Amino acid sequence: MFGKVTKTDVFYLVAFTLALGFLYFSMITSA
Protein backbone atom coordinates (compact mmCIF):
# COMPACT_ATOMS: atom_id res chain seq x y z
CA MET A 1 0.00 0.00 0.00
CA PHE A 2 2.89 2.33 0.78
CA GLY A 3 5.19 0.88 -1.85
CA LYS A 4 5.19 4.05 -3.93
CA VAL A 5 4.53 7.39 -2.29
CA THR A 6 4.74 10.44 -4.52
CA LYS A 7 5.14 14.07 -3.52
CA THR A 8 1.49 14.61 -4.42
CA ASP A 9 0.42 11.92 -1.95
CA VAL A 10 2.50 13.56 0.78
CA PHE A 11 1.03 16.98 -0.07
CA TYR A 12 -2.55 15.73 0.19
CA LEU A 13 -1.76 13.86 3.41
CA VAL A 14 -0.30 16.99 5.02
CA ALA A 15 -3.16 19.17 3.75
CA PHE A 16 -5.74 16.70 5.08
CA THR A 17 -4.01 16.55 8.47
CA LEU A 18 -3.86 20.35 8.72
CA ALA A 19 -7.54 20.59 7.77
CA LEU A 20 -8.53 18.11 10.49
CA GLY A 21 -6.33 19.90 13.02
CA PHE A 22 -7.90 23.25 12.14
CA LEU A 23 -11.44 21.89 12.47
CA TYR A 24 -10.56 20.25 15.79
CA PHE A 25 -9.01 23.49 17.06
CA SER A 26 -12.07 25.49 15.97
CA MET A 27 -14.40 23.09 17.79
CA ILE A 28 -12.40 23.42 21.01
CA THR A 29 -12.12 27.21 20.91
CA SER A 30 -15.83 27.68 20.11
CA ALA A 31 -17.01 25.22 22.76
PyRosetta script that sets phi, psi and omega in degrees:
from pyrosetta import init, pose_from_sequence

init()
pose = pose_from_sequence("MFGKVTKTDVFYLVAFTLALGFLYFSMITSA")
pose.set_psi(1, -37.4)
pose.set_omega(1, 179.7)
pose.set_phi(2, -107.7)
pose.set_psi(2, 30.5)
pose.set_omega(2, -178.4)
pose.set_phi(3, -68.9)
pose.set_psi(3, -37.2)
pose.set_omega(3, -178.5)
pose.set_phi(4, -133.6)
pose.set_psi(4, 107.1)
pose.set_omega(4, 179.8)
pose.set_phi(5, -111.8)
pose.set_psi(5, 119.0)
pose.set_omega(5, -179.0)
pose.set_phi(6, -93.8)
pose.set_psi(6, 170.1)
pose.set_omega(6, 179.3)
pose.set_phi(7, -63.6)
pose.set_psi(7, -31.0)
pose.set_omega(7, 179.2)
pose.set_phi(8, -66.2)
pose.set_psi(8, -40.6)
pose.set_omega(8, 178.6)
pose.set_phi(9, -62.6)
pose.set_psi(9, -42.0)
pose.set_omega(9, 179.4)
pose.set_phi(10, -64.7)
pose.set_psi(10, -40.4)
pose.set_omega(10, -179.5)
pose.set_phi(11, -61.9)
pose.set_psi(11, -47.0)
pose.set_omega(11, -179.8)
pose.set_phi(12, -66.6)
pose.set_psi(12, -35.8)
pose.set_omega(12, 179.5)
pose.set_phi(13, -64.8)
pose.set_psi(13, -44.6)
pose.set_omega(13, 178.7)
pose.set_phi(14, -65.8)
pose.set_psi(14, -43.4)
pose.set_omega(14, -179.7)
pose.set_phi(15, -62.5)
pose.set_psi(15, -41.6)
pose.set_omega(15, 179.8)
pose.set_phi(16, -65.4)
pose.set_psi(16, -40.8)
pose.set_omega(16, 179.2)
pose.set_phi(17, -65.2)
pose.set_psi(17, -42.4)
pose.set_omega(17, 178.6)
pose.set_phi(18, -64.5)
pose.set_psi(18, -38.6)
pose.set_omega(18, 179.6)
pose.set_phi(19, -63.6)
pose.set_psi(19, -45.3)
pose.set_omega(19, 179.2)
pose.set_phi(20, -64.1)
pose.set_psi(20, -41.7)
pose.set_omega(20, 179.6)
pose.set_phi(21, -63.2)
pose.set_psi(21, -38.9)
pose.set_omega(21, 179.9)
pose.set_phi(22, -67.5)
pose.set_psi(22, -43.2)
pose.set_omega(22, 178.5)
pose.set_phi(23, -63.5)
pose.set_psi(23, -43.0)
pose.set_omega(23, 179.4)
pose.set_phi(24, -62.7)
pose.set_psi(24, -42.0)
pose.set_omega(24, 179.2)
pose.set_phi(25, -65.0)
pose.set_psi(25, -40.5)
pose.set_omega(25, 179.8)
pose.set_phi(26, -65.0)
pose.set_psi(26, -39.9)
pose.set_omega(26, 179.4)
pose.set_phi(27, -63.5)
pose.set_psi(27, -40.3)
pose.set_omega(27, -178.4)
pose.set_phi(28, -69.7)
pose.set_psi(28, -43.6)
pose.set_omega(28, -176.4)
pose.set_phi(29, -71.1)
pose.set_psi(29, -29.5)
pose.set_omega(29, -178.3)
pose.set_phi(30, -85.7)
pose.set_psi(30, -17.8)
pose.set_omega(30, -177.1)
pose.set_phi(31, -71.4)
pose.dump_pdb("model.pdb")
